[in-house]
Every structure is written in C-alpha cells, then in structure tokens.
Amino acid sequence: MFEALRETIAQRIAELEAGRQFNLRDLLGDEWPDGQGAAMQLGRDFRANLHAFPGVADEGRDGENLRWYRKA
C-alpha cells in the first residue's frame, strides 16, 4: 500500500507550509486505509522510509498514540 501512495504522500507534503505538523491520516484523508492492520502497516512503512522525504521529521506520538511529523 505504501508504494501505491508514495507519490501522493510526497505531493501532499510538498504542498504543506514549512513548520507544519501533520499525521498521515489527516494528510491522506479519504485515501487513508479503512482496515486497522493496513493503516498500521502504512504508518510503519512511511516511518521506515522517512529518509525518502527530505525535510520531514518524526515528532513522536501524542496521548492518543497518533504519530506526528513536521515539515521543515
């Protein structure tokens, strides 16, 4: 799933203003997978490939266990 959405993710990150905090669920909107397993795997794959998205930093998880990122 990550490979199918890689270009969409990159494009949407590029559209964000510098310093903007985001999470994948909000970034993808309707394209976010319905199943919990698929959603978790997409999140894991994005984090494992974070190096492919220059200027994006992992900001950690919030109280609801949702992982946040920041565009530099």
Secondary structure per residue as TSV (DSSP state, phi and psi in degrees):
chain	resnum	aa	ss	phi	psi
A	1	M	-	360.0	-39.7
A	2	F	H	-58.2	-46.1
A	3	E	H	-61.0	-37.0
A	4	A	H	-67.5	-28.8
A	5	L	H	-103.2	-2.0
A	6	R	H	-53.7	-48.8
A	7	E	H	-66.0	-39.9
A	8	T	H	-62.7	-44.6
A	9	I	H	-61.0	-47.1
A	10	A	H	-60.7	-42.3
A	11	Q	H	-65.0	-43.6
A	12	R	H	-69.7	-35.1
A	13	I	H	-65.0	-41.7
A	14	A	H	-60.2	-30.0
A	15	E	H	-79.0	-14.7
A	16	L	S	-75.2	147.8
A	17	E	-	-76.6	153.6
A	18	A	T	-59.2	140.2
A	19	G	T	87.2	-4.7
A	20	R	-	-73.5	132.3
A	21	Q	E	-92.1	141.7
A	22	F	E	-151.1	163.2
A	23	N	-	-126.6	158.8
A	24	L	H	-63.4	-38.3
A	25	R	H	-59.3	-47.2
A	26	D	H	-70.4	-37.2
A	27	L	H	-62.3	-40.7
A	28	L	H	-87.9	-22.4
A	29	G	G	55.6	-121.4
A	30	D	G	-65.2	-17.6
A	31	E	G	-86.6	-3.9
A	32	W	S	-65.2	132.6
A	33	P	-	-63.8	145.8
A	34	D	S	-74.1	-42.6
A	35	G	S	-75.8	140.6
A	36	Q	H	-61.4	-40.6
A	37	G	H	-62.9	-44.9
A	38	A	H	-65.9	-39.2
A	39	A	H	-65.0	-43.8
A	40	M	H	-64.0	-41.0
A	41	Q	H	-66.2	-39.6
A	42	L	H	-60.7	-44.3
A	43	G	H	-61.8	-42.8
A	44	R	H	-63.2	-44.0
A	45	D	H	-66.2	-39.0
A	46	F	H	-62.7	-47.0
A	47	R	H	-63.1	-39.4
A	48	A	H	-66.9	-25.2
A	49	N	T	-107.6	18.9
A	50	L	G	-56.4	-31.2
A	51	H	G	-60.5	-21.7
A	52	A	G	-81.4	-3.4
A	53	F	S	-120.8	82.0
A	54	P	T	-57.1	139.4
A	55	G	T	83.2	8.7
A	56	V	E	-110.0	126.8
A	57	A	E	-116.6	142.2
A	58	D	E	-76.2	122.3
A	59	E	E	-99.3	0.1
A	60	G	E	90.4	-172.3
A	61	R	E	-102.4	153.8
A	62	D	-	-97.5	-172.0
A	63	G	T	-64.6	-20.3
A	64	E	T	-96.6	12.2
A	65	N	S	66.6	25.6
A	66	L	-	-95.3	127.2
A	67	R	E	-83.9	133.9
A	68	W	E	-113.5	150.9
A	69	Y	E	-130.0	161.1
A	70	R	E	-132.8	134.1
A	71	K	E	-85.8	126.4
A	72	A	-	-74.7	360.0
